[in-house]
Amino acid sequence: DDDDDDDSDASVDAAVLSFWREHCGADLPRATTKTPPAKVERRRSAAPKAREEARALVRRVLDLAARHDDRGILALAGDDADDPATWRRAFRKLSRAIHPDKLRGDETATRAFQAASAALERLLLSAEDPPEGAARSSFYE
């Protein structure tokens, strides 16, 4: 019985292949192959390094949050530091690196992400109306 199943599978495969060639004028696309072992090994060796870099960034964000340095948290400096679009880009870049889902099980990543979110909120509110923006945010209180 097993031999019959193999023969029928082969005839179905041949029929599908001939149909594909007839209607599409080409062979079926090849199935994707497994990732080469060398590439897998490079990913494995890069993962701990990337995780450690992200944790160092989390520590830096928490340190700057303790000093109430919103611009420092978002790494804003230079001429574009007063542009809200630049603040949002900086936040997105930072949030990709320190997002709690990326560093699962790390409570400090959650606090750092919240600090970065609050820093962006405070900067945006201060750009709208400085006295009102200062009164609204309560992250440091």
N, C-alpha and C positions, 0 to 999 in steps of 0.2 A: 504493500500500500504506500509506503514512504517513497518508493521509486516512482510510482505513478504521480504523486504530488509534485515531485521535482520536475518530471517531464512536463506536466501541465503548467507549472510556473515558468518554465523555460519557453514554452510555446506562447504563453501570454506575453512574456517579455519581448519575444521576437515580433509578435503582432503589434504591440505598442510601438516598438522601435520602427517597424516598417510604416505604420500609420504616421508617426511623427516625421519621418523622412519624406513621405509623400506630400504631406500638407505643409510642412515648414521648410523643406529643402535643406535641412541640416540634421546633424545627430542630436540626440538628447544631451542636455547639459550634464556634465559629470557631477556626480555627487561630491559634496564637500568632503575633504579628507580631514583627518585628525590634525590638530596643531602639532607641528614638529616638536620633538622633545627639547631641543635647545631653546626654542621660544618659550615653552612652558617653564623651563628652568630660569630663564631671565626674568619672567614675571614673578616667580616665587622669590627670587633674590631681591627684586626691586620692592616688593610689597612691604617688608619690615622697614626698609629705609624710608619709604614714603609715609608709613604710619608714624615713624619717629619724628619726621619733619613736621607732620600735621600736629603731633602732640606738642612739639616745641612752639609752633605757632599758637596753639591753644594757650600755653603758658604765657606767651608774650601778650596775647589779647587780655587775659585775666590780670596781668601785671599792669597794663595800661588802663584797664577799667578801674583798678584800685586807685589809680592816680587821676581818674576822671578826664582822661585824654581821648576825647572822641575822635579827633582828627588822627591821632596816633594809632588808634584801634584800626581805622580803615586805611592806614598808611597813606594819608594825604599830605602832600607837600608840593610846593612849587606854585606856579601861576594858576593851574586848573583847580586848586584846592577849594576855590569858592564857588564852583559850579555844581549844582545838585545832580546833574547827569553824571558827573565824574564820581560823586559820592555813591550813587547807585551802582555804577560799574565796579567801583572798589569793593562795595559790599558783596556783590554777586561773586566776585573773584574770591574774596575771603570766605564767604559762606560755602562755596564748593569745597574749600580745603578743610574747614573745621565743622562741617555739618555733623550733627550727632548720629545720623544714619551711616555715615562713612566710618565713624569711630565708635562702633557699637559697644555699649557697656561702659563708656567713659563719661561719667557724670560731669567732669570738668569741661568736656566738649559741649555739653548742653548749656552750661553756664556761660562759656565763651561765646556760643552762638547767640544766646539771649543778650549778652553784653554788646555784641556787634549790632544786633537788631536795634537795641535801645540807642546805641550811638548814632546810627543812621536816622532813627526817628527824631532824636534831639537835634541833630544838624538840620534836618528838613524843617522841623518846627521853628528853629531859630532863624532860618532863612525867611519864613513866612512872617513871623511876628515875634521878635526876641523876648519881650516880657511874658507873653502867653505861652510860648514854647518852653520857657524855663519853668513855668509853673505846672505844666501838664505832665512832664516826665517825672516818674518817681523811682527810676531804677536805682539811683545812688542813695536814695533816702532810706 
